[in-house]
Amino acid sequence: MAQVHALKTNAAGSVYANLGLSQQQMSLIESVAELAQERFAPRAARYDETAVFPGQDFDDLFEASLHAPAVPREYGGLGLGPYRGDVFTLWMMTKEIAKADLSLARCWEGHVNSLVLLDGLATEPQKARWFKGVVQDGDKWVAWSGEPQNRAPGEAASFGTTTEAVDSGYIVDGTKAFCTSAGGANWALLLVNTAGPGGARHATASHEGLLLLACDLSDPSISVESMWWNPIGMRATVSHVVRFDRTHIPAANLVGTPGAYISEGWQTCFIPHYAASFLGAAEAAFEYAMAHIMSQHKEGDPYIQQRIAKMAIDVETAHLWLRHVATMWETGSHDEARIAGSRARHLIEHLAEDVVRHAIRACGARSLNKPSPLERIYRDLSFYVRHDNDDHILAMIGKSMLGQSHDPSFYKP
């Protein structure tokens, strides 16, 4: 196929480097970009203000046949993913969604990453069953692990689940926090541990007890507690507390073998995906700044020129790093890709924050006054980059270079 030598040249004249995208890949990305700018972006402020799951946006993705990007082609999906030979297109789709609404992008990531897990770990009967629901009915998936064991100051709630094996499957009891898309998703992949609370991210027990259970969220034993989720940003992810009141998960809903999520490094597939969302927020801030500066006729200001140059370089650098990591996944260099993904995630977090900071400096205080999209981007990005501890990420990268034992999935010290 003919190659497209630049991702896009936007209205502000920013040119991106050679990213090696085919016409078919570009067409897919542009379809998402059109939806994002024409439909998702105008709704973003309302979803943020009301802290409501962006259901209309998912309906639009489903109607446009873009809802199943990581479902294999033989099951009716687009066949994208880290082990499917094309993950960069997937990340660029996410980037375009994040440009419109970073909260929506987080919900989308949860859905897409769950599909990647099902593709890699589920049995053929499980895939046939669940992928049909995604492709034909628009089912929305998410993966939940969060069970922080230490309370924050002033926090009354405690979190954690217990998982008991019974003849017919498993009984899950307790609560999980940071449950993105709670109340909006149809199915959740629950990361739970038979050894006790902690899920995957916060567990201290052996990985051998870590299970991945597909949970039908229409089960009446499951309830959503919405009062806890009241953050500065990412409000429309509705990452509420979810309570499981002795919820029964059938044995047929066990996905993969115990411990496989950690031992096979699945979390490392998703780390650069977060960075794609950071990049989307940065690119949106850059384009807003360009439009603002041109409308204010400030393009002759040398200080403005320097900030525009820095933003352009940062955005281009982030694209190149994601292309670099994607190529590793797509060519089978998986061990290298796992560490490189964390490097990209660390770097792009800081590049994105720098872009937003430069945009605010260039546009002034009015850019932080609603309904300016930069005000929401600033809040959302500030919150979302806390998804992982950047100090631990950097330490893990250093440990990997020094030959020391390290955790490439959750960066535990």
N, C-alpha and C positions, 0 to 999 in steps of 0.2 A: 504494500500500500504506500501511497505517497506520504511523505513525512511533512509535518507542520513544524517549521523551524522556530516558531515563537508561540508561547502559550496564548498570548493575546496582546494587543496594543489597545489600552483603554482610552477613553475620551480625553484623559489628561496627558496622553502621549507617553506613558510608561511602557517600555519594551522589556519583555522577559526573555531570558536566555533560551538557547536551544534545549528543548526538553524531550525531543524525540517522540512526539505524539503523532499517531496516524490520523487520517481524516475521520475514521470511524470513532476513535477514542475522543477526538476533539468534539465530534458531533454529540456524543454522550454527555460530555462535560458542559457543553453549551446548552443542552436541553435542561440540565439542572440549573445552570446559571440563569437562564431565562425565567424559570419558575421562581427561583430565589429572589430575583430583583422585582419581578412583576407581582408576585403574590406574597412570598414569605416576608420580605422586608416591610411592606406596608402594615403587616399584622404584628410585627415584632414588639412594638411599643405597648400595644394592648395586652399581649400575652405577658409581657414583663410587669406591667402595672397590676394586672389581676392575678399574677402567679398561677396561670392556668396552662395545662398541657397543650401544646400546639397541634391539636387534633386535625384542624383543617389542612394544615401543611402536609401531614402524613396522608390525608385523603387525596390531596393533589398529586403526591408522589405515586400513590397507588394507581390513580387514574391515568397517569402518564407512563405506566409500566416501568417505573424507576424504583419501586419499593423492594425489589428482591435482588440487589446488586451482587451479593455474595452467595446466592443460591446457584448451584451448578446449572449449566445450560440444559443438561438432560432432565432437570426437574422444572424447567421453565424460567430460570433466572438469567442474569447477565454473566455469571461465571467469573466474577472478579475475586481477588483475594491474594494473600501472600503466598499461598501454595498453589495458585491457579495461573501463574504466569503473568498476571497483570494486577498489581496492587496500586500502582501510581495513579491510574485512572480513578480508582476508588477514592484515594486520598484527595485528588483534585475535585471530585464531586463533593466530598465533605468540605473542602475549603470554600467552594462556592456557596454552600449552605451556610457555613459559618460567617461569611461576609454579610449575609442577610440577618442572621440571628444565631448568636453563639449558643444560646440555650437549646434551640432546635437542633443544632449540630451535635450537642452532647446526647440528646435523646436518639438522634439518628445513629451516632456511634454505637450506643448501647444495643440498638437493633441490629446493625450490621455486624458488629463484633460477635454477637450471639449466633448469627447465621454462619460466620466463619467457624465458630466452635462446633456447631452442629455438622457442618460439612466435614470437619476433620475428625470428630470423635463419635458421632452418632452411627448407629447401625443402619443398614439399608432400609429396613421397615420403618425405623424412626424417621429417617430422612423423607421417605415417601409420604408419611403421615403429616409431618410438621411443615415441610416445604410446600405441600399442597395448600395448607392453610395460609401461608404467606403469599403465594402466587395468586391463588384464586379468590381468597377472602380478605386479603390485606392485613393478616394478623401481624401484630407488632410484638417484638421480642425485646428482652432486656436481660442483663446479667447482674445479679446482686451478690455482693460479698460482705459489705461493711458491717462490722460488729466491734466498734472501738471499745476497748475494755477499761480505759481510764476516763473518768468524767472530767469535762471541762469545768472551770470555776463557775459556780452558780447553776450548773446543769443538774437537774433533779433526776433525769432519766438515766437508766443503765441499759446496755444493749447486749444481745447475745442470744444464740439459739442452741438447743440441744437436739441431737438427731438420734433416734432410736430405731434400730432394725427390727422389723416384725416380719411375720411369714409372708405377708402380701406386699411388702415394700418398706417404707420408712415413715416415721412420725417426726415431724419438725415442729418444735415448740419454742416460742420466744420472739425476739424482735431483731430486725435489721434496720440500720440507719443509712442515709444517703442512697435511698432506693429511687434512682432516676426513673422517670416516667410512671411513678406510682399512680394508679388510677387511670392511666392512659394505655399501658401495655396490656396485651392479652396473655402472654406467657413470660415467665422468668426462669432463667437458669440460676438456680440457687447454689452458691458455693458454701457448703456446710461441712462441719467436721464431727465425726462420730466420737472424737475424744473430748469434745467440749466446745464452748463458745470461741469465737474469733474469726469464723469463716476462713478465708484464705489470707486476706491482707493483715489481719490482726491476731491470727492464731499463733500459739507457741508450741502446739503439739506437732507430732510427726505428720508429714505430708501424706502418709499412707492412709490416714483416716479422712482425707479431704474428698468429698463427693461432689459431683455436679448433677443436680436433680432438676429436671424440667417440670415446672409447676404451673398448672392451669390457674390463672389468677382470678377466675370466676368462682373458685371454691369459696363457699360461704364462711369457712373457718378463717379466712384471711381478711384483715381489716387495715385500713390506712389511717394513720394518725397525722393530721396535717398541721397541727399547731407548732411542732418542733421546727419545721423548715421556714425560716424567715431571714434569709441571707441578704447581703448587700447587692449581690448580683446572681446571675444564673437562676433567677426566680422561676422561670417557666419550665425548668427541668423537673419541677415538682418532686424533688428528691426527698420525699417524706420518710417518716418511720413507718415500717410495715410490721404488723403483728401477726404471728402464726399461732393459732390456738389449736395445738395438736393436729396440725394439718397432715393428712395422709397423702403421701406421694407413692404411686404404684411402682413396683419393681421394674416395670417396663419403661419407666421414665428416668432410670439411671443412665446418664450419658457418659460413655467411656469407662475406663477402669479407675478405681480409687487412686488418687494421687497424680493422675496423668496431667492434670492442669499445670501443676508445678514441674513435674519431672520432664515433661515434653516442652516446657517453655512457652506455653500459649500466651501468657500475658505479654511477652516480649513482642508478639505480633502487633499488639494494639498500642504500644507506647508511642511510636511515630505517628499513629493515627491521631492521637491527641494533638501532636504538633501541627498537623494539617489544619486543625480547628484554630489553633493559635495564629497560624499564618492567615487564615481567612479574616480573623478580627483585625490583624495588622493591615492587610490589604484594604479592608473597608475604611479604616482610619486614614490611610494614605490617600485613597480616592476622595474621601470627604475633604481632607486638607487641600488637595489640589483644586477641587471645585470652589472651596471657600476662598482660597487665595486669588484665584482668577476672578471671582465675582467682586472681590475687594480691590482688585487692580494692584496687588502687592507683589507681583512677580519681579519687580525691579529691585526689591529690598535684598541686599546681599546676605543678610542673616536668614531671611526666609529661603533664599536659594540654597544655603548650606543645609538647612533642615530638610528641604525637599530632596537634596542629593543623598543625605544620610538615610532617609526613609526608603528611597528607591533602591539603594545598595542593600539595605537590610532585607527588603522584601525579595529581591532577586537571590540573595544568599540563601534565604530559607527555602526557596524553590529548588535551588541546586542541591542543597543537602537532602531534601526529601527525594529528589530524583536519584541521588547517589545511593541512599538506603534502599529505595524501591528496586533498583537494579540488582542489588545483592540478593533480595528476596526472590526476584524473578529469575535469576540465573543459578539459584541453588546454593548460594554462599550463606547458608542460614546462620551458622555460628557467628560469622562476622557481622551479619545483619542485626543480630540480637544486641550486640554492644553498640554498633553504629546507630541503631534506633534510639538508644538512650542518649548518645552524644547529640543527635539531631534534636531530640526533645529538649535537652538542656539548653542548647544554643538558641533554638527557635523561641523558647519561652522568653529569653532575654532580648532577642531581636524584636519580638512582637511588643514587649513592654517599651522598648526604646522607640519604636515607631509611634505608638500611641502617645508617649510623652512628647516627642517632637511635634506631632500633630496638634496637641493641646497648646504647646508653646507658640506654634505658628498661627493658630486660629484664635487664641485668646480665651478669656473667661466665658464668652457667650457660647463657646463650643461645649461647655459643661452645663448648659441650661437646657432643660427639656423644652421641646421635643428633639433636640439635637441627637442624632444617632451616636455621636462620639461620647456623649455622657453615658449611654448604656454600654457601649463597647468598653469604656474605661472600667465600669463596675464589673461587667461580666468577666473580662479578662483577668482583672485583679483577683477575682474569686477562683476562676477555673484553674489557673496555674498552680493553685495550692492543692490540686488533686494528688500530687506527689510532692515530697519534700526535696527541693532542689539541692540542698546541702548533701542529702544522702545519695542523690543521683550522682553528683560530682564525685563523692567519695567512692561510690561503687565503680565508676569509670577508672579512678586512680588505682583501686584495688586490682581491677582486671589487668591493668598495665604492669603492676608490680608483682603479678603472679600470686596474689593473696586470694583467699576464699571470699566469694562475693555473691550477692543475691541479685541477679539481673531482672527479677520480676517485680518485687516490691521494695527493693533497696533497704532491707532491714539491716541495721548496724550490727 
